[in-house]
Structure formats: structure tokens, C-alpha cells
Amino acid sequence: MDIIIASFDSISEVNMDYTITMYLHQYWTDERLSWSSDVPINEMTLSGEFSQ
């Protein structure tokens, strides 16, 4: 997981509050999506039924 702080938008020392803009990037490995490297696959389209 990566968290990137893009900016501190406002800081209040009196109230001890701050506002930031950040990006959260999560990634995982789903074994259901694995395939043999012997089969060249350039694109894959999944339907909602795949997740059931």
C-alpha cells in the first residue's frame, strides 16, 4: 500500500486541526486471475459473475 501526501491545505495550530490531500494506492494478488505464462494474454474482460 502506498500513501502519497499531495498537499497540506490548511493547518490550525489553535485547534490542532489540519486538512490534507492524499492519494491511497492499494494492490493485491488474486490467484483467481493467474494464468500460465505460456499463454500470451494482452487483455482480459471480467463480468460481475466472476466475483461470485
Number of C-alpha atoms within 10 A of each C-alpha: 7 9 10 10 11 10 10 11 9 10 12 9 8 6 7 7 9 11 11 12 10 12 11 9 9 8 7 6 7 7 7 8 8 8 10 7 7 6 7 8 9 5 5 6 4 8 6 6 6 7 7 4
